[in-house]
Amino acid sequence: MNTAVLRVQLDETLKEKVREYAELHSQNLSQATGILLGLAFQHLDSLPIAESDIDNQHTQEAIVEDAGPLTSKEIKSLRKLLKRRK
């Protein structure tokens, strides 16, 4: 696993909560912070996307009568969008 250094400024009460979590689980602050950040992002990824979260200000809908199968370029774009969602 590659590691990186991240410096953050936290409110003292939040830092104490992280420190208590680390002590409770026999970890150092770095390990506890990494685990808690990972859990937070897992939670965010599992939240459903509300229709109001989607910005469709510059999009248009067009009804195409005879739409054929997707081109390889369209499929590639869809895969990129789906990959970002994960």
Sequence and secondary structure as in RCSB ss.txt:
>XXXX:A:sequence
MNTAVLRVQLDETLKEKVREYAELHSQNLSQATGILLGLAFQHLDSLPIAESDIDNQHTQEAIVEDAGPLTSKEI
KSLRKLLKRRK
>XXXX:A:secstr
           HHHHHHHHHHHHHTT  HHHHHHHHHHHHHHHHHHS   GGG   TT      TT     HHHH
HHHHHHHHHH 
